[in-house]
């Protein structure tokens, strides 16, 4: 059964920065996800961290509850034990991250399911964790934006080598906010925040974004063009494996 092209924000950025073989593997992993890619626990951490953000950094109760749950979870394999330890480390970093940059802003959790951003026919899951806003001096209009935590130990959003990854991440948040939040106020790059939880760094979207959007549009179109071809090959490969196993 054919599926519509889709991708998560972080994977789209990885695709935009990857070489040819890695780009193919990214599409393959979306179409046939590996089980070990699904059990990081970071989705639960993001939801708990969202509540800490909404409290202005004053309450970490949800993160502490999640920490206790993971501490009492029995690992059945060495791999699962490693995942739990990584999650506990990330929870501690999320709990201690300095959030003073948000002091003057109104922060609310995203409680409803948000729509995907369509880029050149590709459905991109952005899933911001929080809305942010503040009064705009001299006007009745508010400045608005979004927050998206980023969880990765191996591909940070900080450092010289990661500068473009951080810029693309912030640009995508700004693009998303412009698409879906303009009815709430003026969307500004400075109000769209990427939070690298592991690196303990918070950055806002770059002001220059037109060329980066064109690059992402080209990558999205490439994914759509290759999607059905790679999907058909994977189906054929699975059929071959099943036929050999049944002999």
N, C-alpha and C positions, 0 to 999 in steps of 0.2 A: 504494500500500500504506500503510495507516494505521500510525502509529508511536505508542508510548506516550509520554506527556509526561515530559520530562526536562530538567534544567538544571544548569549548573555553579554552584557556590557564589557566585562573584563576580557572575555574571549575575543570580542571584536577588536579591542585594542591590541591584544596579543597578536591577532591575525594581521593587523595593520603594520606591525613591526617585525613580522616573521619572514623567514625565507620560504621558498617554494615548497620543499618537503614538509616543513612544519605547518604550513597553511593547509596542505592536504590532510594532515593528521588531525588538525583542529576540526575540520568539517566531519571527518570520519568519527571522531569522538562524540560529536554532537548527535550524529545519526545513530551511533552504537555506543552509548556511554559505558565506560568501565565502572564496575561497582565501587572500586576503591576511590573513584573521583567523587562519589556521592555522599561519603560519610565523614566529612570534615567537621561537622557540627557548627560551622561558622554562621549558618542561617539563624540558629538559636541565639548565638552570641550577638549577632547584629540586632535582633529584636530586643534583647536585654539592654544592649548599649543604647538603642534608640530611646528607651525609657530614662536612662541616665542623662542623655542629652536634653530631653524634654524637661527634666527637673533642674536644668541649669548646672548639672554636675553635683547636685547636693545629695542625690539618692542613688546608691548602687545595689539596692535590695534585689533586683531581678538578676543582676550579675552574680551576686553572692549565692542566691538560690541555685542558679545554674552551676556554679562552682561546686556546691555541695552534692548536687546530683551526679556530677561527673566523678567526683572523688569516690563515691560509693558504687560506681559502675564497675563491674568485673569485666576485664578484657579477656576475650576468648582466644585471641591470637596476638603475636608480637606486633603485627601491623596495627591492630585495634588499640593496643596499649600505647603505641607511638602517637596515634591520632588523639587519644584522650589527653596525653601529656601536652601535645601541641595546643589543644583547645584550652587546657587549663592555663597555659602560658599566655594565650591570647586574651583570656578573660581577665587575668591580672593586669595586662597592659591596657585593656579597655577600662578597667576600674580605676586605674591611676593616671590616665591621660589627662593632661591639663586642658581644661575646656574654657579657660578665662576669655578666650577670643570671642565667645558667644554671649558674654555677660550682658551686653546692651541689646541683644536681639530677642525677639519672641520666637520660641522653638516649640513646634508641635510634632507629635509622632504621626506617621502616615499609617492610618488604621485601615483604610480601604484599599482594595486591590487597584493598582494603577495600570493604565493602558501601556501597551508597548509603543515604542517609537519606531515608525516605519521609515527606513532609509533605503532608497532605491529598490523597494520591493522586499527588503529584509526586515523581519520583525525583531527589534532589539529590546531585550528585557533590561531596563535600567534599575527599577525598584529602589527609588530613594527611600531612606529611612525616616527623614524628617523634613518638614517645611520650616523655613526661616523667613522672618520679615522684620522690618523696622520702619519707623516713620521717616518720611523724606522731608528734610528741613525746607520750610517755606511753601510746601504744597500739602494737599490733602491725600495725595497718592502715596502708597507705601512701596518701599523696595521689597522685592520678594525673591526667594531662591530655594534651593534644596540642599540637603546633606546626604552624602553617600559614604559610609565606612568602607574601607578597603582592607581586606585580610589576605596577606601573602607574606611568607617568610623568605621567599626566594626571588621575588620580582617587586622590589620596593618602588614607591613613587618619589623617592628622594635620591639625591646624588646626581653627579654629572651624567652618568649613563642612563639614568631613569628620568631625566628632565622631560623628554618627549612623551614618555608614558604618562607622566603626571599631567602634562599639558593636554593630551588627548582625553584623559579621564575627566578633567575639569571642563573641557570644551563640550564633551558629550552631556554632562550635567546641565550646562548652560543651555544647550540646544533643546534638551528635554524640557527644562523649565520654560523656555520661550514658547514651546509648542503647546504646553498644557496649563501653564499658570498665568498667562498674560491677563486673564480676566480678574486676577487678584491684585494686580499692581504692576509696577515696572520691574521687569526681570533684569538683574545686573550680574555680570560675571563675578563681581566681588562678593555676591551673595550665594554663590554656588560652591560648596566646600567639599573637597575630597579629604577624607581622614584616613591616613595610613596608620592603622592601629599598631601594627608591629613596630614600625619605625618611630611611632609617637610624633608624627608630623601632620599638620593641618595646612592645606593649601587651597587657594581659591582659583577659579577658572581664569585662563589668560584672556586679556582683552583682544588679542589678535586671534581670530578663529576661522576666517574665510577659507584659507588654503587648507587648513586641517579638516574642515568640513568636506571640502572637495575630495581630499584623500580618502576619508571615511566613506563617502558616497561611492567612490571607485571600488573600494574594497568590498562594500556591500553588494554592488552589482556583480563583482567577480564571484562572490559566494553564491549568489542566486544562479549565475550562469553555470557553475560547476556542481550545484547541489544535486540535481536529478541524475547527472552522470555518475557521480560518486555513489549515490544511493543505489543505483542500478547495479553497479559493480559489487557493492557489499552484499546485496541480495543474491547475486549470482555466486559469489564466493561462499556464502552460507549454504546455498543449495548444493554446491560441489562437495562441501564438507559433510553434509548430511547423507549424500549419495554414497560417499566413500565409507562412512560409518555404518551404513545399512548393508554393505556387501558381506 
